[in-house]
Amino acid sequence: MITTIRIKASEEFSDLFALAKVGGKVKEGKHPKFEFTSEQQRREYEKLSKHLKGVGVNGGGAEKGDPDARKVRRRNRP
């Protein structure tokens, strides 16, 4: 049995574009939902949606922050 993953739908263009790009579907009804066939597909949707909205990226288009920054601070701690 295949279980689908559903999240709250949005009418923003960037969300609908990301949904179409990853192959998700819109489930109409009283409370519309975005429907995905796998968790990987949902994660890809969220990543693309955030990228299109500019969340988590600086002005140059690169992702914010250094993933190793916490390790560096701990090593240099007195």
C-alpha positions in Angstrom: 0.0 0.0 0.0 1.4 3.4 -1.0 0.8 6.2 1.4 0.8 9.8 0.1 2.2 12.8 1.9 -0.1 15.8 2.1 0.6 19.4 3.2 -1.4 22.6 3.3 -1.8 24.1 -0.1 -0.7 27.6 -1.1 -1.8 29.7 -4.0 1.5 31.5 -4.4 3.1 31.2 -7.9 6.4 30.0 -6.5 4.8 27.2 -4.5 2.6 26.1 -7.5 5.7 26.2 -9.8 7.8 24.1 -7.4 4.9 21.6 -7.0 4.6 21.2 -10.8 8.4 20.9 -11.1 8.7 18.0 -8.6 5.6 16.2 -9.9 3.2 16.8 -7.0 -0.5 17.2 -7.3 -3.2 19.5 -5.8 -6.0 17.8 -3.9 -9.0 20.0 -4.2 -11.7 20.2 -1.5 -12.8 22.3 1.4 -9.2 22.5 2.6 -6.9 22.1 -0.5 -3.7 20.1 0.0 -0.5 19.5 -2.0 0.0 15.7 -2.4 3.4 13.9 -2.9 4.1 10.3 -3.6 7.2 10.2 -1.3 9.0 12.0 1.4 11.9 12.7 -1.0 9.6 14.4 -3.4 8.2 16.6 -0.6 11.7 17.6 0.6 12.6 18.5 -3.0 9.5 20.7 -3.2 10.3 22.5 0.0 13.9 23.1 -1.1 12.9 24.4 -4.5 10.1 26.5 -3.0 12.5 28.2 -0.5 15.0 28.8 -3.2 12.4 30.5 -5.5 11.2 32.7 -2.6 14.8 33.6 -1.6 14.6 32.2 1.9 17.9 31.0 3.2 20.0 32.7 0.5 22.0 35.9 0.7 22.1 38.7 -1.9 24.6 36.8 -4.1 22.4 33.8 -4.5 24.6 31.6 -2.2 23.1 29.8 0.8 23.4 31.7 4.1 25.9 30.5 6.7 28.8 28.2 6.8 27.9 24.6 7.7 31.3 24.3 9.5 31.1 27.6 11.4 30.0 26.0 14.6 32.9 23.6 14.5 35.3 26.5 14.0 33.9 28.4 16.9 34.3 25.4 19.2 37.9 24.8 18.2 38.8 28.4 18.9 37.1 28.6 22.2 39.4 29.5 25.1 
